[in-house]
Amino acid sequence: LDNITPEQMKAQAEMLENMDPAALSSMAPQFQGMDPAQLKMVSSMMKNMDPQQMKSMAKMAQQMQGMPSDPAAME
């Protein structure tokens, strides 16, 4: 992500928006359980991000992958 261009980010957002939700969740587990409207919202947000915002979002997503999906499990 350090060298991603705004054009590449936009292309990835468009791919996310147009990809079958089942295929997307198998490729990117962080999107499992999201409905098409939520995926569209994420792709719209990505289209409007600058490279620094995209890096921050990617880092946060990586950190969240190790967290349990049930907040009660954290107690």
All heavy atoms as TSV, in Angstrom:
chain	resi	resn	atom	element	x	y	z
A	1	LEU	N	N	0.796	-1.204	0.000
A	1	LEU	CA	C	0.000	0.000	0.000
A	1	LEU	C	C	0.838	1.267	0.000
A	1	LEU	O	O	0.305	2.332	-0.257
A	1	LEU	CB	C	-0.930	0.023	1.212
A	1	LEU	CG	C	-2.158	-0.856	1.116
A	1	LEU	CD1	C	-2.890	-0.870	2.441
A	1	LEU	CD2	C	-3.063	-0.438	0.002
A	2	ASP	N	N	2.122	1.140	0.254
A	2	ASP	CA	C	2.966	2.324	0.292
A	2	ASP	C	C	3.059	3.019	-1.055
A	2	ASP	O	O	3.252	4.222	-1.116
A	2	ASP	CB	C	4.377	1.971	0.779
A	2	ASP	CG	C	4.384	1.621	2.253
A	2	ASP	OD1	O	3.477	2.070	2.969
A	2	ASP	OD2	O	5.299	0.902	2.677
A	3	ASN	N	N	2.943	2.261	-2.133
A	3	ASN	CA	C	3.124	2.838	-3.455
A	3	ASN	C	C	1.848	2.884	-4.283
A	3	ASN	O	O	1.910	3.073	-5.485
A	3	ASN	CB	C	4.195	2.039	-4.212
A	3	ASN	CG	C	5.529	2.094	-3.508
A	3	ASN	OD1	O	5.929	3.127	-3.001
A	3	ASN	ND2	N	6.211	0.967	-3.459
A	4	ILE	N	N	0.711	2.718	-3.668
A	4	ILE	CA	C	-0.542	2.694	-4.411
A	4	ILE	C	C	-0.904	4.111	-4.874
A	4	ILE	O	O	-0.751	5.075	-4.133
A	4	ILE	CB	C	-1.685	2.071	-3.579
A	4	ILE	CG1	C	-2.867	1.730	-4.474
A	4	ILE	CG2	C	-2.089	2.942	-2.429
A	4	ILE	CD1	C	-3.892	0.833	-3.821
A	5	THR	N	N	-1.341	4.200	-6.107
A	5	THR	CA	C	-1.731	5.494	-6.667
A	5	THR	C	C	-3.224	5.718	-6.460
A	5	THR	O	O	-3.974	4.763	-6.257
A	5	THR	CB	C	-1.426	5.552	-8.173
A	5	THR	OG1	O	-2.277	4.620	-8.849
A	5	THR	CG2	C	0.038	5.250	-8.463
A	6	PRO	N	N	-3.660	6.972	-6.540
A	6	PRO	CA	C	-5.103	7.230	-6.428
A	6	PRO	C	C	-5.906	6.477	-7.495
A	6	PRO	O	O	-7.019	6.009	-7.231
A	6	PRO	CB	C	-5.206	8.741	-6.625
A	6	PRO	CG	C	-3.880	9.261	-6.157
A	6	PRO	CD	C	-2.891	8.203	-6.566
A	7	GLU	N	N	-5.341	6.329	-8.672
A	7	GLU	CA	C	-6.029	5.594	-9.737
A	7	GLU	C	C	-6.190	4.121	-9.368
A	7	GLU	O	O	-7.231	3.518	-9.619
A	7	GLU	CB	C	-5.266	5.721	-11.062
A	7	GLU	CG	C	-5.267	7.123	-11.638
A	7	GLU	CD	C	-4.255	8.059	-10.984
A	7	GLU	OE1	O	-3.276	7.595	-10.342
A	7	GLU	OE2	O	-4.467	9.284	-11.078
A	8	GLN	N	N	-5.164	3.533	-8.761
A	8	GLN	CA	C	-5.234	2.142	-8.331
A	8	GLN	C	C	-6.264	1.973	-7.214
A	8	GLN	O	O	-7.001	0.988	-7.181
A	8	GLN	CB	C	-3.863	1.649	-7.868
A	8	GLN	CG	C	-2.870	1.481	-8.991
A	8	GLN	CD	C	-1.457	1.230	-8.472
A	8	GLN	OE1	O	-1.024	1.835	-7.494
A	8	GLN	NE2	N	-0.732	0.346	-9.141
A	9	MET	N	N	-6.316	2.932	-6.289
A	9	MET	CA	C	-7.302	2.870	-5.208
A	9	MET	C	C	-8.713	2.919	-5.784
A	9	MET	O	O	-9.587	2.169	-5.360
A	9	MET	CB	C	-7.116	4.029	-4.226
A	9	MET	CG	C	-5.960	3.834	-3.297
A	9	MET	SD	S	-5.947	4.983	-1.897
A	9	MET	CE	C	-6.090	6.568	-2.679
A	10	LYS	N	N	-8.927	3.808	-6.761
A	10	LYS	CA	C	-10.246	3.919	-7.369
A	10	LYS	C	C	-10.615	2.622	-8.084
A	10	LYS	O	O	-11.746	2.145	-7.979
A	10	LYS	CB	C	-10.289	5.093	-8.343
A	10	LYS	CG	C	-11.658	5.329	-8.898
A	10	LYS	CD	C	-11.734	6.567	-9.762
A	10	LYS	CE	C	-13.149	6.744	-10.266
A	10	LYS	NZ	N	-13.306	7.901	-11.103
A	11	ALA	N	N	-9.645	2.019	-8.786
A	11	ALA	CA	C	-9.907	0.754	-9.485
A	11	ALA	C	C	-10.260	-0.346	-8.490
A	11	ALA	O	O	-11.167	-1.149	-8.735
A	11	ALA	CB	C	-8.703	0.357	-10.327
A	12	GLN	N	N	-9.568	-0.399	-7.362
A	12	GLN	CA	C	-9.871	-1.404	-6.346
A	12	GLN	C	C	-11.250	-1.181	-5.751
A	12	GLN	O	O	-11.987	-2.131	-5.489
A	12	GLN	CB	C	-8.805	-1.392	-5.251
A	12	GLN	CG	C	-7.487	-1.971	-5.708
A	12	GLN	CD	C	-6.438	-1.986	-4.613
A	12	GLN	OE1	O	-6.623	-1.438	-3.538
A	12	GLN	NE2	N	-5.315	-2.619	-4.898
A	13	ALA	N	N	-11.615	0.076	-5.539
A	13	ALA	CA	C	-12.941	0.377	-5.001
A	13	ALA	C	C	-14.027	-0.047	-5.988
A	13	ALA	O	O	-15.053	-0.606	-5.588
A	13	ALA	CB	C	-13.051	1.873	-4.692
A	14	GLU	N	N	-13.803	0.202	-7.260
A	14	GLU	CA	C	-14.780	-0.196	-8.269
A	14	GLU	C	C	-14.891	-1.713	-8.358
A	14	GLU	O	O	-15.977	-2.260	-8.520
A	14	GLU	CB	C	-14.431	0.431	-9.614
A	14	GLU	CG	C	-14.700	1.928	-9.618
A	14	GLU	CD	C	-14.215	2.629	-10.881
A	14	GLU	OE1	O	-13.687	1.971	-11.795
A	14	GLU	OE2	O	-14.378	3.861	-10.944
A	15	MET	N	N	-13.751	-2.409	-8.239
A	15	MET	CA	C	-13.771	-3.867	-8.252
A	15	MET	C	C	-14.580	-4.382	-7.053
A	15	MET	O	O	-15.408	-5.274	-7.179
A	15	MET	CB	C	-12.351	-4.426	-8.209
A	15	MET	CG	C	-12.291	-5.943	-8.274
A	15	MET	SD	S	-10.617	-6.590	-8.147
A	15	MET	CE	C	-10.290	-6.326	-6.414
A	16	LEU	N	N	-14.345	-3.798	-5.898
A	16	LEU	CA	C	-15.078	-4.166	-4.684
A	16	LEU	C	C	-16.578	-3.974	-4.887
A	16	LEU	O	O	-17.379	-4.831	-4.526
A	16	LEU	CB	C	-14.590	-3.316	-3.509
A	16	LEU	CG	C	-15.341	-3.425	-2.199
A	16	LEU	CD1	C	-15.131	-4.791	-1.577
A	16	LEU	CD2	C	-14.878	-2.345	-1.235
A	17	GLU	N	N	-16.935	-2.862	-5.502
A	17	GLU	CA	C	-18.341	-2.538	-5.710
A	17	GLU	C	C	-19.023	-3.507	-6.670
A	17	GLU	O	O	-20.197	-3.812	-6.516
A	17	GLU	CB	C	-18.433	-1.113	-6.267
A	17	GLU	CG	C	-19.812	-0.531	-6.281
A	17	GLU	CD	C	-19.762	0.935	-6.639
A	17	GLU	OE1	O	-19.570	1.757	-5.729
A	17	GLU	OE2	O	-19.902	1.252	-7.833
A	18	ASN	N	N	-18.271	-4.014	-7.647
A	18	ASN	CA	C	-18.862	-4.843	-8.690
A	18	ASN	C	C	-18.690	-6.346	-8.483
A	18	ASN	O	O	-19.270	-7.135	-9.218
A	18	ASN	CB	C	-18.286	-4.452	-10.055
A	18	ASN	CG	C	-18.661	-3.031	-10.426
A	18	ASN	OD1	O	-19.791	-2.619	-10.257
A	18	ASN	ND2	N	-17.696	-2.278	-10.911
A	19	MET	N	N	-17.913	-6.745	-7.486
A	19	MET	CA	C	-17.638	-8.158	-7.273
A	19	MET	C	C	-18.796	-8.841	-6.551
A	19	MET	O	O	-19.471	-8.235	-5.720
A	19	MET	CB	C	-16.355	-8.315	-6.456
A	19	MET	CG	C	-15.892	-9.752	-6.312
A	19	MET	SD	S	-14.337	-9.867	-5.395
A	19	MET	CE	C	-13.179	-9.535	-6.707
A	20	ASP	N	N	-19.008	-10.094	-6.866
A	20	ASP	CA	C	-20.013	-10.908	-6.192
A	20	ASP	C	C	-19.664	-10.982	-4.704
A	20	ASP	O	O	-18.523	-11.293	-4.351
A	20	ASP	CB	C	-20.026	-12.310	-6.813
A	20	ASP	CG	C	-20.945	-13.244	-6.067
A	20	ASP	OD1	O	-22.158	-12.973	-6.022
A	20	ASP	OD2	O	-20.439	-14.251	-5.529
A	21	PRO	N	N	-20.616	-10.677	-3.812
A	21	PRO	CA	C	-20.319	-10.686	-2.369
A	21	PRO	C	C	-19.741	-12.010	-1.866
A	21	PRO	O	O	-18.854	-12.009	-1.014
A	21	PRO	CB	C	-21.668	-10.387	-1.719
A	21	PRO	CG	C	-22.412	-9.616	-2.759
A	21	PRO	CD	C	-21.980	-10.206	-4.077
A	22	ALA	N	N	-20.196	-13.141	-2.390
A	22	ALA	CA	C	-19.667	-14.436	-1.934
A	22	ALA	C	C	-18.210	-14.592	-2.352
A	22	ALA	O	O	-17.376	-15.058	-1.565
A	22	ALA	CB	C	-20.510	-15.570	-2.503
A	23	ALA	N	N	-17.895	-14.195	-3.571
A	23	ALA	CA	C	-16.507	-14.283	-4.043
A	23	ALA	C	C	-15.620	-13.338	-3.246
A	23	ALA	O	O	-14.495	-13.680	-2.870
A	23	ALA	CB	C	-16.431	-13.956	-5.532
A	24	LEU	N	N	-16.127	-12.154	-2.979
A	24	LEU	CA	C	-15.351	-11.172	-2.226
A	24	LEU	C	C	-15.051	-11.666	-0.817
A	24	LEU	O	O	-13.919	-11.572	-0.353
A	24	LEU	CB	C	-16.115	-9.848	-2.166
A	24	LEU	CG	C	-15.437	-8.730	-1.397
A	24	LEU	CD1	C	-14.094	-8.371	-2.038
A	24	LEU	CD2	C	-16.328	-7.513	-1.329
A	25	SER	N	N	-16.034	-12.224	-0.145
A	25	SER	CA	C	-15.797	-12.667	1.227
A	25	SER	C	C	-14.860	-13.865	1.288
A	25	SER	O	O	-14.154	-14.048	2.268
A	25	SER	CB	C	-17.098	-12.939	1.970
A	25	SER	OG	O	-17.829	-13.954	1.346
A	26	SER	N	N	-14.818	-14.664	0.221
A	26	SER	CA	C	-13.860	-15.774	0.217
A	26	SER	C	C	-12.441	-15.264	-0.021
A	26	SER	O	O	-11.479	-15.834	0.474
A	26	SER	CB	C	-14.235	-16.824	-0.831
A	26	SER	OG	O	-14.038	-16.329	-2.133
A	27	MET	N	N	-12.306	-14.163	-0.758
A	27	MET	CA	C	-10.988	-13.582	-1.027
A	27	MET	C	C	-10.518	-12.679	0.108
A	27	MET	O	O	-9.331	-12.584	0.376
A	27	MET	CB	C	-11.029	-12.759	-2.319
A	27	MET	CG	C	-11.158	-13.579	-3.575
A	27	MET	SD	S	-11.357	-12.550	-5.057
A	27	MET	CE	C	-10.055	-11.361	-4.892
A	28	ALA	N	N	-11.455	-12.003	0.738
A	28	ALA	CA	C	-11.124	-11.031	1.779
A	28	ALA	C	C	-12.032	-11.269	2.983
A	28	ALA	O	O	-13.143	-10.745	3.049
A	28	ALA	CB	C	-11.298	-9.618	1.233
A	29	PRO	N	N	-11.574	-12.077	3.928
A	29	PRO	CA	C	-12.416	-12.448	5.074
A	29	PRO	C	C	-12.970	-11.260	5.864
A	29	PRO	O	O	-14.019	-11.377	6.487
A	29	PRO	CB	C	-11.488	-13.286	5.951
A	29	PRO	CG	C	-10.395	-13.743	5.057
A	29	PRO	CD	C	-10.262	-12.704	3.983
A	30	GLN	N	N	-12.298	-10.117	5.824
A	30	GLN	CA	C	-12.799	-8.969	6.581
A	30	GLN	C	C	-14.135	-8.454	6.048
A	30	GLN	O	O	-14.824	-7.708	6.720
A	30	GLN	CB	C	-11.772	-7.831	6.631
A	30	GLN	CG	C	-11.415	-7.223	5.301
A	30	GLN	CD	C	-10.221	-7.879	4.635
A	30	GLN	OE1	O	-10.005	-9.070	4.759
A	30	GLN	NE2	N	-9.447	-7.104	3.912
A	31	PHE	N	N	-14.539	-8.900	4.837
A	31	PHE	CA	C	-15.813	-8.479	4.272
A	31	PHE	C	C	-16.917	-9.513	4.463
A	31	PHE	O	O	-18.037	-9.305	4.022
A	31	PHE	CB	C	-15.663	-8.148	2.781
A	31	PHE	CG	C	-14.771	-6.962	2.525
A	31	PHE	CD1	C	-13.608	-7.106	1.788
A	31	PHE	CD2	C	-15.091	-5.713	3.020
A	31	PHE	CE1	C	-12.786	-6.013	1.549
A	31	PHE	CE2	C	-14.268	-4.614	2.786
A	31	PHE	CZ	C	-13.109	-4.770	2.046
A	32	GLN	N	N	-16.621	-10.626	5.132
A	32	GLN	CA	C	-17.642	-11.650	5.363
A	32	GLN	C	C	-18.781	-11.065	6.178
A	32	GLN	O	O	-18.571	-10.304	7.103
A	32	GLN	CB	C	-17.055	-12.851	6.099
A	32	GLN	CG	C	-16.218	-13.725	5.229
A	32	GLN	CD	C	-15.661	-14.931	5.980
A	32	GLN	OE1	O	-15.650	-14.962	7.206
A	32	GLN	NE2	N	-15.207	-15.911	5.237
A	33	GLY	N	N	-19.989	-11.446	5.801
A	33	GLY	CA	C	-21.157	-11.003	6.544
A	33	GLY	C	C	-21.678	-9.638	6.155
A	33	GLY	O	O	-22.700	-9.201	6.676
A	34	MET	N	N	-20.986	-8.946	5.255
A	34	MET	CA	C	-21.461	-7.637	4.817
A	34	MET	C	C	-22.456	-7.822	3.684
A	34	MET	O	O	-22.243	-8.649	2.801
A	34	MET	CB	C	-20.299	-6.767	4.355
A	34	MET	CG	C	-19.334	-6.400	5.459
A	34	MET	SD	S	-17.988	-5.352	4.855
A	34	MET	CE	C	-18.673	-3.747	5.200
A	35	ASP	N	N	-23.525	-7.064	3.731
A	35	ASP	CA	C	-24.497	-7.149	2.639
A	35	ASP	C	C	-24.064	-6.213	1.501
A	35	ASP	O	O	-23.160	-5.386	1.677
A	35	ASP	CB	C	-25.910	-6.862	3.137
A	35	ASP	CG	C	-26.102	-5.445	3.660
A	35	ASP	OD1	O	-25.589	-4.491	3.042
A	35	ASP	OD2	O	-26.792	-5.292	4.677
A	36	PRO	N	N	-24.674	-6.336	0.321
A	36	PRO	CA	C	-24.275	-5.512	-0.827
A	36	PRO	C	C	-24.312	-4.006	-0.558
A	36	PRO	O	O	-23.445	-3.273	-1.046
A	36	PRO	CB	C	-25.275	-5.915	-1.920
A	36	PRO	CG	C	-25.628	-7.327	-1.577
A	36	PRO	CD	C	-25.662	-7.348	-0.067
A	37	ALA	N	N	-25.254	-3.539	0.230
A	37	ALA	CA	C	-25.324	-2.106	0.544
A	37	ALA	C	C	-24.111	-1.663	1.359
A	37	ALA	O	O	-23.551	-0.587	1.131
A	37	ALA	CB	C	-26.612	-1.792	1.294
A	38	GLN	N	N	-23.684	-2.509	2.303
A	38	GLN	CA	C	-22.507	-2.182	3.106
A	38	GLN	C	C	-21.247	-2.189	2.243
A	38	GLN	O	O	-20.384	-1.323	2.400
A	38	GLN	CB	C	-22.357	-3.168	4.260
A	38	GLN	CG	C	-23.440	-3.016	5.314
A	38	GLN	CD	C	-23.405	-4.154	6.319
A	38	GLN	OE1	O	-23.282	-5.323	5.952
A	38	GLN	NE2	N	-23.535	-3.815	7.596
A	39	LEU	N	N	-21.147	-3.157	1.332
A	39	LEU	CA	C	-19.993	-3.213	0.438
A	39	LEU	C	C	-19.950	-1.975	-0.452
A	39	LEU	O	O	-18.872	-1.415	-0.700
A	39	LEU	CB	C	-20.029	-4.481	-0.414
A	39	LEU	CG	C	-19.837	-5.783	0.356
A	39	LEU	CD1	C	-20.101	-6.974	-0.552
A	39	LEU	CD2	C	-18.444	-5.847	0.948
A	40	LYS	N	N	-21.094	-1.529	-0.919
A	40	LYS	CA	C	-21.157	-0.328	-1.757
A	40	LYS	C	C	-20.704	0.893	-0.958
A	40	LYS	O	O	-19.983	1.752	-1.465
A	40	LYS	CB	C	-22.558	-0.133	-2.300
A	40	LYS	CG	C	-22.668	1.000	-3.303
A	40	LYS	CD	C	-24.040	1.021	-3.949
A	40	LYS	CE	C	-24.164	2.141	-4.949
A	40	LYS	NZ	N	-23.550	1.873	-6.225
A	41	MET	N	N	-21.104	0.961	0.316
A	41	MET	CA	C	-20.697	2.072	1.156
A	41	MET	C	C	-19.174	2.085	1.337
A	41	MET	O	O	-18.529	3.124	1.240
A	41	MET	CB	C	-21.379	1.989	2.520
A	41	MET	CG	C	-21.031	3.147	3.442
A	41	MET	SD	S	-21.762	2.996	5.087
A	41	MET	CE	C	-20.798	1.644	5.765
A	42	VAL	N	N	-18.591	0.903	1.587
A	42	VAL	CA	C	-17.138	0.806	1.752
A	42	VAL	C	C	-16.437	1.243	0.471
A	42	VAL	O	O	-15.462	2.003	0.509
A	42	VAL	CB	C	-16.727	-0.626	2.151
A	42	VAL	CG1	C	-15.218	-0.807	2.077
A	42	VAL	CG2	C	-17.224	-0.947	3.550
A	43	SER	N	N	-16.925	0.787	-0.674
A	43	SER	CA	C	-16.270	1.154	-1.930
A	43	SER	C	C	-16.391	2.654	-2.186
A	43	SER	O	O	-15.444	3.278	-2.661
A	43	SER	CB	C	-16.841	0.355	-3.099
A	43	SER	OG	O	-18.167	0.720	-3.377
A	44	SER	N	N	-17.519	3.248	-1.836
A	44	SER	CA	C	-17.678	4.697	-2.001
A	44	SER	C	C	-16.701	5.452	-1.113
A	44	SER	O	O	-16.109	6.454	-1.534
A	44	SER	CB	C	-19.110	5.127	-1.662
A	44	SER	OG	O	-20.010	4.591	-2.586
A	45	MET	N	N	-16.525	4.970	0.102
A	45	MET	CA	C	-15.564	5.600	1.006
A	45	MET	C	C	-14.156	5.498	0.443
A	45	MET	O	O	-13.387	6.462	0.477
A	45	MET	CB	C	-15.624	4.946	2.392
A	45	MET	CG	C	-16.868	5.277	3.165
A	45	MET	SD	S	-17.069	4.319	4.701
A	45	MET	CE	C	-15.497	4.489	5.491
A	46	MET	N	N	-13.813	4.323	-0.103
A	46	MET	CA	C	-12.471	4.122	-0.662
A	46	MET	C	C	-12.204	5.062	-1.831
A	46	MET	O	O	-11.093	5.566	-1.984
A	46	MET	CB	C	-12.299	2.673	-1.112
A	46	MET	CG	C	-12.154	1.696	0.021
A	46	MET	SD	S	-12.121	-0.029	-0.534
A	46	MET	CE	C	-10.664	-0.072	-1.557
A	47	LYS	N	N	-13.216	5.298	-2.644
A	47	LYS	CA	C	-13.048	6.182	-3.801
A	47	LYS	C	C	-12.700	7.602	-3.382
A	47	LYS	O	O	-12.066	8.330	-4.134
A	47	LYS	CB	C	-14.314	6.208	-4.648
A	47	LYS	CG	C	-14.557	4.948	-5.425
A	47	LYS	CD	C	-15.853	5.065	-6.212
A	47	LYS	CE	C	-16.203	3.766	-6.885
A	47	LYS	NZ	N	-17.486	3.847	-7.591
A	48	ASN	N	N	-13.118	7.989	-2.181
A	48	ASN	CA	C	-12.903	9.359	-1.721
A	48	ASN	C	C	-11.699	9.513	-0.799
A	48	ASN	O	O	-11.439	10.613	-0.330
A	48	ASN	CB	C	-14.167	9.861	-1.012
A	48	ASN	CG	C	-15.330	9.983	-1.969
A	48	ASN	OD1	O	-15.185	10.498	-3.072
A	48	ASN	ND2	N	-16.482	9.494	-1.568
A	49	MET	N	N	-10.972	8.437	-0.543
A	49	MET	CA	C	-9.823	8.500	0.362
A	49	MET	C	C	-8.561	8.932	-0.378
A	49	MET	O	O	-8.360	8.575	-1.525
A	49	MET	CB	C	-9.553	7.128	0.986
A	49	MET	CG	C	-10.528	6.719	2.002
A	49	MET	SD	S	-10.022	5.115	2.692
A	49	MET	CE	C	-11.277	4.894	3.899
A	50	ASP	N	N	-7.721	9.656	0.350
A	50	ASP	CA	C	-6.403	9.936	-0.194
A	50	ASP	C	C	-5.476	8.784	0.212
A	50	ASP	O	O	-5.856	7.932	1.032
A	50	ASP	CB	C	-5.880	11.298	0.269
A	50	ASP	CG	C	-5.652	11.397	1.774
A	50	ASP	OD1	O	-5.176	10.418	2.390
A	50	ASP	OD2	O	-5.931	12.473	2.334
A	51	PRO	N	N	-4.277	8.695	-0.369
A	51	PRO	CA	C	-3.397	7.547	-0.066
A	51	PRO	C	C	-3.100	7.356	1.414
A	51	PRO	O	O	-3.043	6.229	1.891
A	51	PRO	CB	C	-2.120	7.877	-0.851
A	51	PRO	CG	C	-2.593	8.721	-1.990
A	51	PRO	CD	C	-3.725	9.546	-1.424
A	52	GLN	N	N	-2.940	8.420	2.176
A	52	GLN	CA	C	-2.637	8.285	3.600
A	52	GLN	C	C	-3.825	7.695	4.351
A	52	GLN	O	O	-3.667	6.849	5.228
A	52	GLN	CB	C	-2.229	9.628	4.208
A	52	GLN	CG	C	-1.689	9.510	5.614
A	52	GLN	CD	C	-0.463	8.603	5.698
A	52	GLN	OE1	O	0.431	8.662	4.854
A	52	GLN	NE2	N	-0.412	7.755	6.697
A	53	GLN	N	N	-5.029	8.128	4.005
A	53	GLN	CA	C	-6.222	7.573	4.643
A	53	GLN	C	C	-6.360	6.087	4.329
A	53	GLN	O	O	-6.752	5.303	5.186
A	53	GLN	CB	C	-7.470	8.324	4.174
A	53	GLN	CG	C	-7.568	9.737	4.701
A	53	GLN	CD	C	-8.696	10.502	4.038
A	53	GLN	OE1	O	-8.890	10.443	2.834
A	53	GLN	NE2	N	-9.442	11.244	4.846
A	54	MET	N	N	-6.044	5.713	3.085
A	54	MET	CA	C	-6.130	4.309	2.679
A	54	MET	C	C	-5.145	3.463	3.481
A	54	MET	O	O	-5.482	2.380	3.946
A	54	MET	CB	C	-5.856	4.181	1.182
A	54	MET	CG	C	-5.898	2.750	0.694
A	54	MET	SD	S	-7.474	1.917	0.945
A	54	MET	CE	C	-8.339	2.485	-0.492
A	55	LYS	N	N	-3.940	3.960	3.681
A	55	LYS	CA	C	-2.944	3.228	4.466
A	55	LYS	C	C	-3.419	3.042	5.902
A	55	LYS	O	O	-3.268	1.966	6.479
A	55	LYS	CB	C	-1.606	3.970	4.445
A	55	LYS	CG	C	-0.908	3.919	3.115
A	55	LYS	CD	C	0.356	4.750	3.143
A	55	LYS	CE	C	0.885	4.971	1.747
A	55	LYS	NZ	N	2.011	5.894	1.721
A	56	SER	N	N	-3.997	4.083	6.464
A	56	SER	CA	C	-4.501	3.995	7.840
A	56	SER	C	C	-5.623	2.975	7.947
A	56	SER	O	O	-5.669	2.190	8.896
A	56	SER	CB	C	-5.004	5.363	8.308
A	56	SER	OG	O	-3.949	6.279	8.369
A	57	MET	N	N	-6.531	2.976	6.970
A	57	MET	CA	C	-7.636	2.029	6.983
A	57	MET	C	C	-7.119	0.593	6.850
A	57	MET	O	O	-7.577	-0.304	7.555
A	57	MET	CB	C	-8.615	2.323	5.853
A	57	MET	CG	C	-9.849	1.437	5.897
A	57	MET	SD	S	-10.985	1.730	4.549
A	57	MET	CE	C	-10.262	0.689	3.292
A	58	ALA	N	N	-6.149	0.383	5.972
A	58	ALA	CA	C	-5.598	-0.958	5.778
A	58	ALA	C	C	-4.913	-1.453	7.051
A	58	ALA	O	O	-5.065	-2.617	7.435
A	58	ALA	CB	C	-4.629	-0.964	4.612
A	59	LYS	N	N	-4.192	-0.575	7.714
A	59	LYS	CA	C	-3.516	-0.961	8.954
A	59	LYS	C	C	-4.533	-1.338	10.030
A	59	LYS	O	O	-4.372	-2.335	10.724
A	59	LYS	CB	C	-2.632	0.193	9.438
A	59	LYS	CG	C	-1.801	-0.149	10.636
A	59	LYS	CD	C	-0.868	0.982	11.008
A	59	LYS	CE	C	-0.016	0.606	12.191
A	59	LYS	NZ	N	0.923	1.664	12.562
A	60	MET	N	N	-5.607	-0.556	10.129
A	60	MET	CA	C	-6.639	-0.847	11.108
A	60	MET	C	C	-7.328	-2.178	10.786
A	60	MET	O	O	-7.595	-2.972	11.685
A	60	MET	CB	C	-7.672	0.278	11.141
A	60	MET	CG	C	-8.704	0.113	12.224
A	60	MET	SD	S	-9.789	1.539	12.427
A	60	MET	CE	C	-10.588	1.615	10.846
A	61	ALA	N	N	-7.574	-2.446	9.516
A	61	ALA	CA	C	-8.212	-3.701	9.118
A	61	ALA	C	C	-7.328	-4.889	9.477
A	61	ALA	O	O	-7.825	-5.920	9.948
A	61	ALA	CB	C	-8.511	-3.693	7.623
A	62	GLN	N	N	-6.017	-4.750	9.289
A	62	GLN	CA	C	-5.093	-5.829	9.656
A	62	GLN	C	C	-5.133	-6.082	11.150
A	62	GLN	O	O	-5.128	-7.220	11.602
A	62	GLN	CB	C	-3.667	-5.485	9.234
A	62	GLN	CG	C	-3.414	-5.619	7.760
A	62	GLN	CD	C	-1.992	-5.248	7.405
A	62	GLN	OE1	O	-1.356	-4.436	8.062
A	62	GLN	NE2	N	-1.487	-5.837	6.337
A	63	GLN	N	N	-5.174	-5.033	11.937
A	63	GLN	CA	C	-5.214	-5.180	13.389
A	63	GLN	C	C	-6.518	-5.825	13.841
A	63	GLN	O	O	-6.534	-6.613	14.778
A	63	GLN	CB	C	-5.044	-3.820	14.066
A	63	GLN	CG	C	-3.670	-3.234	13.880
A	63	GLN	CD	C	-3.568	-1.799	14.351
A	63	GLN	OE1	O	-4.566	-1.111	14.543
A	63	GLN	NE2	N	-2.345	-1.325	14.515
A	64	MET	N	N	-7.611	-5.518	13.167
A	64	MET	CA	C	-8.912	-6.045	13.549
A	64	MET	C	C	-9.072	-7.517	13.178
A	64	MET	O	O	-9.880	-8.216	13.784
A	64	MET	CB	C	-10.027	-5.227	12.904
A	64	MET	CG	C	-10.127	-3.824	13.482
A	64	MET	SD	S	-11.368	-2.812	12.660
A	64	MET	CE	C	-12.860	-3.665	13.153
A	65	GLN	N	N	-8.309	-8.010	12.221
A	65	GLN	CA	C	-8.444	-9.404	11.808
A	65	GLN	C	C	-8.149	-10.365	12.949
A	65	GLN	O	O	-8.725	-11.433	13.016
A	65	GLN	CB	C	-7.535	-9.712	10.623
A	65	GLN	CG	C	-8.104	-9.214	9.323
A	65	GLN	CD	C	-7.233	-9.587	8.145
A	65	GLN	OE1	O	-6.013	-9.614	8.241
A	65	GLN	NE2	N	-7.855	-9.851	7.029
A	66	GLY	N	N	-7.293	-9.992	13.853
A	66	GLY	CA	C	-6.954	-10.869	14.957
A	66	GLY	C	C	-7.925	-10.793	16.129
A	66	GLY	O	O	-7.838	-11.576	17.062
A	67	MET	N	N	-8.863	-9.864	16.060
A	67	MET	CA	C	-9.805	-9.679	17.165
A	67	MET	C	C	-10.998	-10.620	17.010
A	67	MET	O	O	-11.417	-10.919	15.902
A	67	MET	CB	C	-10.302	-8.231	17.182
A	67	MET	CG	C	-9.206	-7.223	17.466
A	67	MET	SD	S	-9.816	-5.519	17.395
A	67	MET	CE	C	-10.836	-5.484	18.852
A	68	PRO	N	N	-11.563	-11.072	18.124
A	68	PRO	CA	C	-12.760	-11.916	18.032
A	68	PRO	C	C	-13.937	-11.112	17.487
A	68	PRO	O	O	-14.051	-9.918	17.736
A	68	PRO	CB	C	-13.016	-12.345	19.471
A	68	PRO	CG	C	-12.165	-11.503	20.318
A	68	PRO	CD	C	-11.105	-10.875	19.476
A	69	SER	N	N	-14.799	-11.769	16.718
A	69	SER	CA	C	-15.948	-11.075	16.144
A	69	SER	C	C	-17.015	-10.798	17.179
A	69	SER	O	O	-17.857	-9.926	17.008
A	69	SER	CB	C	-16.545	-11.879	14.992
A	69	SER	OG	O	-16.922	-13.156	15.452
A	70	ASP	N	N	-16.983	-11.514	18.299
A	70	ASP	CA	C	-17.946	-11.320	19.385
A	70	ASP	C	C	-17.281	-10.476	20.487
A	70	ASP	O	O	-16.364	-10.955	21.151
A	70	ASP	CB	C	-18.385	-12.665	19.936
A	70	ASP	CG	C	-19.383	-12.553	21.069
A	70	ASP	OD1	O	-19.866	-11.419	21.349
A	70	ASP	OD2	O	-19.685	-13.592	21.682
A	71	PRO	N	N	-17.736	-9.231	20.693
A	71	PRO	CA	C	-17.116	-8.401	21.730
A	71	PRO	C	C	-17.141	-9.018	23.126
A	71	PRO	O	O	-16.266	-8.781	23.925
A	71	PRO	CB	C	-17.952	-7.114	21.700
A	71	PRO	CG	C	-18.620	-7.107	20.366
A	71	PRO	CD	C	-18.785	-8.554	19.985
A	72	ALA	N	N	-18.115	-9.872	23.402
A	72	ALA	CA	C	-18.193	-10.515	24.717
A	72	ALA	C	C	-17.021	-11.462	24.935
A	72	ALA	O	O	-16.611	-11.705	26.071
A	72	ALA	CB	C	-19.516	-11.261	24.851
A	73	ALA	N	N	-16.448	-11.963	23.854
A	73	ALA	CA	C	-15.315	-12.881	23.964
A	73	ALA	C	C	-14.061	-12.165	24.441
A	73	ALA	O	O	-13.102	-12.791	24.871
A	73	ALA	CB	C	-15.058	-13.547	22.614
A	74	MET	N	N	-14.061	-10.834	24.368
A	74	MET	CA	C	-12.897	-10.060	24.786
A	74	MET	C	C	-12.847	-9.863	26.296
A	74	MET	O	O	-11.850	-9.458	26.846
A	74	MET	CB	C	-12.871	-8.695	24.077
A	74	MET	CG	C	-12.682	-8.833	22.570
A	74	MET	SD	S	-12.841	-7.275	21.687
A	74	MET	CE	C	-11.552	-6.299	22.431
A	75	GLU	N	N	-13.953	-10.133	26.964
A	75	GLU	CA	C	-14.015	-9.915	28.418
A	75	GLU	C	C	-13.310	-10.987	29.188
A	75	GLU	O	O	-13.129	-12.067	28.818
A	75	GLU	CB	C	-15.484	-9.810	28.846
A	75	GLU	CG	C	-16.158	-8.595	28.250
A	75	GLU	CD	C	-17.636	-8.533	28.640
A	75	GLU	OE1	O	-18.134	-9.415	29.348
A	75	GLU	OE2	O	-18.285	-7.594	28.200
